[in-house]
């Protein structure tokens, strides 16, 4: 009996693994354990990873959303640093005043 090759439908993606990476071997092993093809294993894992992923911001990318968050964090850090510097200056002034009082001034 002659079997026809399976038709492969849908968009294709060429995937290259980093040189020296054992990721493909690990995926191959997982696919065998789960009785899936390598492609089915990769698709299964990608789908699982996206189930709880945060949606992309409208008209933007995940990086833009992370960048905005990072910019907010840097702004908060700068505000906190400025506030701490102002408090240190106030304490230094107070210590100087108290030092002057202890010298009999």
Number of C-alpha atoms within 10 A of each C-alpha: 3 4 5 6 6 6 6 7 6 6 5 7 6 4 6 7 9 9 6 6 9 11 11 14 11 11 17 18 15 16 18 13 9 11 11 15 14 17 12 13 19 17 12 13 12 11 11 11 10 10 9 8 8 8 10 12 11 8 6 9 12 12 11 13 14 11 12 11 12 12 12 12 12 12 12 12 12 12 12 12 12 12 12 12 12 12 12 12 12 12 12 12 12 12 12 12 12 12 12 11 10 9 7 6 8
